[in-house]
Amino acid sequence: MIDAGLPVAMASDFNPGSSPSGNMQFILSMGCIKYRMLPEEAINAITINGAYAMGLEEELGSIAVGKTANIFITKEIPSLEYMPYYYGANKVEKVILRGKVV
């Protein structure tokens, strides 16, 4: 689908019956490991493409002036490629929702 130019979105259903995990780091890893997405493709799938799938791309999904500041800061990592392949460890150091540290 990506090769055909289609935007792919990935998310966690976070449903206790069928998907009891809301861990987006795990979803990112699954995109790369299970579906053989490149790290950049998987990050786009869980951010901007996910927001687009919900009709929220004007407000969420990327860092831009006028968008809601929902971001996370990672612990120091050697590269972007590190994120999906170093699964099982929490790489998030700080979470900012609506511009406030939580």
C-alpha positions in Angstrom: 0.0 0.0 0.0 2.8 2.4 0.8 4.6 1.6 -2.5 1.3 2.5 -4.2 1.2 5.9 -2.5 -1.5 5.1 0.0 -1.3 6.6 3.5 -1.2 3.8 6.1 -2.4 4.5 9.7 -1.6 2.3 12.7 -3.0 2.6 16.2 -3.9 0.6 19.3 -7.5 -0.2 19.8 -6.8 -0.3 23.5 -9.7 -2.7 23.9 -9.5 -5.1 26.9 -11.2 -7.7 24.8 -9.1 -7.7 21.7 -6.2 -5.3 22.1 -5.3 -4.8 25.8 -2.3 -2.5 25.1 -2.3 1.2 24.5 1.5 1.2 24.1 2.3 3.1 20.9 5.9 2.2 21.2 4.8 -1.4 20.7 2.7 -0.5 17.7 5.7 1.3 16.2 7.8 -1.8 16.7 5.1 -4.0 15.2 4.9 -1.8 12.1 8.6 -2.3 11.5 9.1 -5.9 12.6 5.8 -7.5 11.6 4.9 -5.4 8.5 8.4 -4.5 7.4 7.8 -0.8 7.4 10.8 1.6 7.5 11.0 3.5 10.8 10.0 6.7 9.0 6.9 5.0 7.5 5.9 3.5 10.8 6.3 6.9 12.6 4.1 8.5 10.0 1.6 5.7 10.4 1.2 6.3 14.1 1.3 10.1 14.0 0.1 12.2 11.0 -1.6 9.4 9.2 -3.4 8.3 12.3 -4.6 11.8 12.9 -5.7 12.0 9.2 -7.7 8.7 9.6 -9.6 10.3 12.4 -10.1 13.6 10.6 -7.8 15.5 13.0 -4.8 16.2 10.8 -5.4 20.0 11.1 -5.0 19.8 14.9 -2.9 16.8 15.7 -0.3 14.4 14.2 2.6 16.6 13.6 4.5 19.5 15.2 3.4 22.8 13.5 2.3 26.3 14.4 -1.4 26.2 15.4 -1.5 22.5 16.2 -2.1 21.1 19.7 1.2 20.4 21.4 0.9 16.7 22.2 4.5 15.4 22.0 6.8 13.2 23.8 10.5 13.6 24.5 12.6 10.4 24.4 15.6 9.5 26.5 18.8 9.9 24.6 18.8 7.5 21.6 21.5 7.0 19.0 19.1 7.3 16.0 15.5 7.3 14.8 15.9 3.7 13.8 16.6 2.8 17.4 13.0 3.5 18.4 11.2 0.6 16.8 13.9 -2.0 17.2 14.8 -1.5 20.8 11.4 -2.7 22.0 10.5 -3.7 25.5 12.1 -0.6 27.1 10.4 2.6 27.7 12.2 5.3 25.7 9.9 8.1 26.8 11.3 10.6 29.2 8.7 13.4 29.1 5.1 13.7 27.8 3.5 17.0 26.9 -0.3 17.1 26.4 -2.0 20.3 25.2 1.2 22.1 25.9 1.6 20.9 29.5 4.0 18.4 31.0 2.2 15.5 32.5 
